[in-house]
Amino acid sequence: MLAAGDSCSGQLISYLLCMQSWLFGQAIHSIEPDAVALHTSHGYESPHSKFLTRSTVIASDILGKILDDAMCWRL
């Protein structure tokens, strides 16, 4: 867990979350561009896009657990 006043760790986590979000967006764009199109993807749904979205949630949970454990070891 992060300490309340640990701003450096907070900035690192924010940066990593931004990069993770961008990478997932790029991956989905390369597989199914309609799912992340800027003005037309609102409400877009297909079985494949549901699978991709759920996969990114699972990957995010795993990555979050790894990062949380790494931060605990650092403290």
C-alpha positions as CSV (number, residue, x, y, z in Angstrom):
1,M,0.0,0.0,0.0
2,L,1.2,3.5,-0.7
3,A,1.9,5.9,2.2
4,A,-0.4,8.9,2.3
5,G,2.3,11.4,1.7
6,D,4.3,9.5,-0.8
7,S,3.8,11.8,-3.8
8,C,6.6,10.3,-5.9
9,S,5.0,6.8,-5.7
10,G,1.6,8.4,-6.6
11,Q,3.1,10.1,-9.6
12,L,4.7,6.9,-10.8
13,I,1.4,4.9,-10.4
14,S,-0.4,7.6,-12.3
15,Y,2.1,7.5,-15.1
16,L,1.9,3.7,-15.3
17,L,-1.9,3.7,-15.3
18,C,-1.8,6.3,-18.2
19,M,0.6,4.1,-20.1
20,Q,-1.5,1.0,-19.4
21,S,-4.6,2.7,-20.7
22,W,-2.9,3.9,-23.8
23,L,-1.4,0.5,-24.6
24,F,-4.8,-1.3,-24.1
25,G,-6.4,1.3,-26.4
26,Q,-3.7,0.8,-29.0
27,A,-4.1,-3.0,-28.8
28,I,-7.9,-2.8,-29.1
29,H,-7.5,-0.3,-32.0
30,S,-5.3,-2.8,-33.9
31,I,-7.8,-5.6,-33.4
32,E,-11.1,-3.9,-33.6
33,P,-10.9,-0.2,-34.5
34,D,-14.7,0.4,-34.4
35,A,-14.6,-0.3,-30.6
36,V,-12.4,2.7,-29.9
37,A,-13.3,5.1,-32.7
38,L,-13.4,8.7,-31.4
39,H,-17.0,9.9,-32.2
40,T,-18.7,6.7,-33.2
41,S,-17.8,4.1,-30.6
42,H,-20.2,5.3,-27.9
43,G,-22.7,2.4,-27.4
44,Y,-20.7,0.2,-29.7
45,E,-21.0,-3.5,-28.7
46,S,-20.1,-6.8,-30.3
47,P,-19.2,-10.1,-28.8
48,H,-15.6,-9.6,-29.7
49,S,-15.4,-6.1,-28.2
50,K,-17.0,-7.4,-25.0
51,F,-14.3,-10.1,-24.8
52,L,-11.5,-7.5,-25.4
53,T,-12.9,-5.1,-22.8
54,R,-13.2,-7.9,-20.2
55,S,-9.7,-9.1,-21.0
56,T,-8.3,-5.6,-20.3
57,V,-10.1,-5.6,-16.9
58,I,-8.5,-8.9,-16.0
59,A,-5.1,-7.8,-17.2
60,S,-5.5,-4.5,-15.2
61,D,-6.3,-6.4,-12.0
62,I,-3.3,-8.6,-12.5
63,L,-1.0,-5.7,-13.2
64,G,-2.4,-3.7,-10.3
65,K,-1.7,-6.6,-7.9
66,I,1.8,-6.9,-9.2
67,L,2.4,-3.2,-8.8
68,D,0.8,-3.1,-5.4
69,D,3.1,-5.9,-4.2
70,A,6.1,-4.2,-5.7
71,M,5.3,-1.0,-3.9
72,C,4.8,-2.8,-0.6
73,W,8.2,-4.4,-1.0
74,R,9.8,-1.1,-1.7
75,L,8.4,0.4,1.5
